[in-house]
Amino acid sequence: MSENDPNQDQDTSAGLSLEEMAAQIDQEVPAGEKTASDLEAVFDVPVRVSVVLGKAKMPVASLLKMDIGTVIELDRQVGEAIDIYVNERLVARGEIVLVEERLGVTMTEIIKAS
């Protein structure tokens, strides 16, 4: 399995495809209620996923003085969870991991919609 394939629809933890998971959910939901398979039409809609390590505020004058090697202090502590956004909406928090010489994110908390 390729970690970097955005079209990959396998859930690595359970080994099931999205379609198989939707079928399982359909079997557990009482008749007349919405199910995961009702969303099948949007499975291929692209979304923008952003992972935010932290933020910083500074005056334009400080920004213009930056050069190679300048350190920008972020609003996060080492080891603090990072934010995961989908289409500019906070959906989860996680930790940075190394996956075969590339950075990745492990989700540690799902943010419920309010």
C-alpha positions in Angstrom: 0.0 0.0 0.0 1.3 3.5 -0.8 0.9 6.1 1.9 1.0 8.9 -0.6 -1.7 7.8 -3.0 -4.6 10.3 -2.5 -6.9 8.0 -4.4 -6.3 5.1 -2.1 -9.6 4.3 -0.4 -8.4 1.6 2.0 -8.7 1.9 5.8 -5.4 0.5 6.9 -6.5 -0.2 10.5 -9.4 -2.5 9.5 -8.2 -3.5 6.0 -11.6 -2.6 4.5 -12.4 -0.4 1.6 -14.8 2.6 2.0 -17.4 0.6 0.1 -17.1 -2.4 2.5 -17.3 -0.1 5.5 -20.4 1.6 4.1 -22.1 -1.8 3.5 -21.4 -2.8 7.1 -22.9 0.4 8.4 -25.9 -0.1 6.1 -26.6 -3.4 7.8 -26.5 -1.9 11.3 -28.8 1.1 10.6 -32.6 0.8 11.0 -34.6 1.2 7.8 -35.4 4.8 6.7 -32.3 6.4 8.3 -29.4 7.9 6.4 -26.3 5.7 5.9 -22.7 6.1 4.7 -23.6 4.7 1.3 -25.9 7.7 0.9 -22.7 9.8 0.6 -21.2 7.6 -2.2 -21.8 10.4 -4.7 -19.3 12.6 -3.0 -16.5 10.0 -2.3 -14.5 11.4 -5.3 -14.9 15.1 -4.5 -11.4 16.5 -3.8 -10.9 18.4 -0.5 -7.9 20.4 0.8 -6.3 19.0 3.8 -4.0 21.3 5.8 -1.8 20.5 8.8 -0.9 23.5 10.9 2.2 23.3 13.1 1.6 26.6 14.7 1.0 30.3 14.0 2.9 33.5 14.6 2.0 37.2 14.5 4.6 39.9 13.6 4.8 43.3 12.2 5.6 43.7 8.5 9.0 45.3 9.4 10.0 42.1 11.2 8.9 40.0 8.2 11.0 42.1 5.8 14.1 41.6 8.0 13.9 37.8 7.7 16.7 36.0 6.0 17.9 32.4 5.5 18.3 30.9 9.0 15.8 33.2 10.7 13.7 31.3 13.3 10.0 32.1 13.6 8.7 31.3 17.1 5.3 29.6 16.9 2.4 29.6 19.3 2.9 25.8 20.1 5.0 23.9 22.6 7.2 20.9 21.5 5.0 17.8 21.7 1.7 19.7 21.6 -0.9 18.4 19.2 -1.1 20.0 15.8 -4.3 21.0 14.0 -5.7 19.2 11.0 -8.1 21.2 8.7 -10.3 20.0 5.9 -11.3 22.9 3.6 -10.3 25.4 6.3 -12.4 23.6 9.0 -10.7 22.1 12.1 -11.6 18.4 12.0 -8.8 16.8 14.1 -5.6 17.1 16.1 -2.6 14.9 15.8 1.1 14.2 16.1 3.9 14.4 13.5 5.3 11.1 12.5 8.1 10.0 10.1 7.0 7.7 7.3 9.8 6.4 5.1 11.8 9.7 5.1 8.6 11.8 4.7 6.5 13.6 7.3 3.1 12.4 8.2 0.4 13.0 10.8 -1.2 10.5 13.2 -4.7 11.6 14.2 -5.1 11.6 18.0 -8.4 13.5 18.4 -11.4 14.0 16.2 -13.1 17.3 16.6 -16.9 16.9 16.7 -18.9 19.3 14.5 -20.8 21.8 16.6 
